[in-house]
Structure formats: structure tokens, C-alpha cells
Amino acid sequence: MKVVSLILGALASVGFAQQATLCKDYEYFSSNGYQLNNNIWGRSFATSGSQCTYVDSVSATGAKWHTKWTWAGGKDNVKSYVYSGRQITKKKVNQYTNLETEAYWVYDTTNQRSNVAYDLFTAADINHDTSSGDYELMVWLARYDVWPIGTSQGMVTVAGRSWELFYGPNGSMKVYSFVPPVGQPIYNFKADLKEFFAYLTNNKGYPASSQNLITYQFGTEAFTGGPATFTVNQWSANAW
């Protein structure tokens, strides 16, 4: 997933739930420590299509939102990663005591190609551009006829669930993706993402003591198909 510089489309006053419609590329909304981005970074790969994101509510307890999209062309190219994100104080991964999160979501159709995934970048340089990192951790909750970067490392158990772990490079960035078995989407997810970093630290040599967490996001990567509506009935995340 590629994230370019955010464009400020709307800024809500802290302490009040707000609503917004985000249809411009990278249009952005922020409130109560959460942010949403209509992150259509791969539009140029499409022959046609569009996407709008609707902020239903944002409060101190989380974000509720939905996005509607239709994309054609560039079958295996990501067109967008529309997401809700947690605004964080960047620090070393092993210094976080709580990365607990909840996600409740649904797609209204399977006539599309996409994933539903957490996306977290880490970097040794705390000021690294948030469009990438040294490492990328993805936790997929569903996949619809798409595959992650890299090759399978086998099945693993993390946070009380079975995942197929994939690993591969995206340029110079090392990408680890935890993916549920095909046909078993996780619509209601609750976990501490520190467990995924702990697995990588203990089993794959991930350097948690030198890598800073620089992004903490959840959304959907859209490839082709639609019209499709992805609805997040609730998303919350801690980072302290």
C-alpha cells in the first residue's frame, strides 16, 4: 500500500463527532485522535472508476464510516487504500504497551476484487516519510480474489487465530502479511497488534527495539469490480 502526502479536506473540532463526504483524491478528515483518508493512490492504473468515502461519525471511542467504489482496468493493480487511522506518538515498537484494536465491517457484494486489512509502517528513522517504511505489517481480515506480496511462510497462530504468513519485498521495504484462510473473512476482530509484532520479533528477527511505529491504519485495498460498498460499523485503536 502506498500513501502519499495527505491533503487536508476537512478538520473537525476535537471533542465533537462530525460527518463529512470525501470524494477528492486524498481528501482527509480528522477528529478525536482519528483520521480518515480517501486515499486513491492508484487511480492512474484504472481505465475507469471512482470512489467516495463517507464519515458517519468519529468520537473518542472510534470511527464509523463507509466507502463506495467502482474500478475497471489494471486488474492486478491497487486503485485505492481508503482507511481510518489512529493518530499516534511515534516511538519504538517495543515501547508500546497497548496496541489493542477492534474492527466491525461488512462488504455488500463479492462482485469485486479487494482486501480488508490493517496496515502499519515502521522505520528506524522516526521522521521517515509515512508513504513507506523499512517494514510493513499487514493483518488481512479478508481477501476477495487477491493475494499479498511475497510467498507463503506457512500457517501460524497469533492472537488466538490461524493465519497464513506471507513475506516479500516492496522495493526496499520488507512486507509481512498475516492472512486468514481463503473463504474465512473475519468480520468482527478484536486483538492487540503487539502480538503480531512479538511473533515477528521472536520468529523472524524483526528489530522491535530499533523500529519506530509511524502509521497505524485500517481499511480496504480496492482492485477491480463493483459497485461495492465497504462499511465500517466501528473501528477503534489504542497506541500508547
DAUR-V932025 format. One record per helix or strand of 2 or more residues. SS is the DSSP state (alpha for helix, beta for strand). FROM is the first residue (numbers start at 0). TO is the last residue. If there is no record, write none. Layout:
SS;FROM;TO
SS;FROM;TO
This chain:
beta;6;10
beta;19;21
beta;26;30
beta;33;37
alpha;42;44
beta;47;58
beta;61;71
beta;79;85
alpha;92;94
beta;99;106
beta;111;122
beta;134;143
beta;150;157
beta;160;169
beta;172;178
beta;187;191
alpha;193;203
beta;211;212
beta;216;236
